[in-house]
Amino acid sequence: MSDRRHEWISKRAYAIWEEQGRPDGRDSEHWRQAVAERDALERTQASVDGREVLVKFRSKPQRPELPRDGWLTPPAKAG
């Protein structure tokens, strides 16, 4: 891990710890969250002015669930 990456993760994990009220015993959870955030940042590229963001790895879009037959009309009441 590069020094810059490690320093960023360390600072972010510390910030997460502070944001959550400085709880005891959750340092590894905060570190994992900081690593995940850094990984997400590294998968994107933004222009210097921030107007353009290019995503390197996009998750596959989920297919919308198709409506079932008769979803629009309520069932007829018996009786």
N, C-alpha and C positions, 0 to 999 in steps of 0.2 A: 504494500500500500504506500502510495507516495506521501511525502510529508504534508503537502498541501491538503490532500484528501483527508488524511488522519486528523489534521488540525481542524478542518471544517466539521468533521463528524464529532470530534471531541467538544467543540464549542456548541454545536447543535444539541448534542446529548445533554450538556449542562443546561442549556436554555430550556429544554423540555422538562428537565428535573425541576427547575425553578418555576416553570409555568404550572406544574402539577403540585406545587406546594412543598417541594423538597422532601418527598417521602423517602423513608429508609428502605434499603433492600431492593430497589427496582432499577439499579444502574444498568443491568444487562438489557432490560426491556427498553430503557431510554436509548441505549447504544444501538440496539437493533432498529428502533424507529428512525434514528438519525441516519443509519446506513441505508435504510430503505428510501428515505427522502433524498439522500445523495445519489443513489442509483437512479431514481426517477429523474433527477436533474441532469444526470449524465446521459440519459437516453434522449434528451431534447437538445436542440441547438437554437439559440435565440440570436437575432441580430443585435448589434451594439445598441441601437436605440430601442430595442424591445418591441418593435412593431411586427416583426415576423418571427414566428416560431415554427421550426421544422421538427417533426417527430421522427426519430430513427426507427423505433420499434412501436408499431401500433398494435393494440390488441384487436382481434377480429371483432367486428361489430356483431352484436347478438341479433339474431333474427327475431323480429317481433312475433309475439304469440298471435296466432290467427284466431279470430273470434269463432266461437262455436255456432252451429246452426241454431237459429231461433233466439240469438242473444238480444235482438232488438225488440222482439215482441214478447210481452209477458205471457206466462202460461195461462191457459184458460182455467177459470175456476169451475169446479164441479158443483152441481147442485143448485 
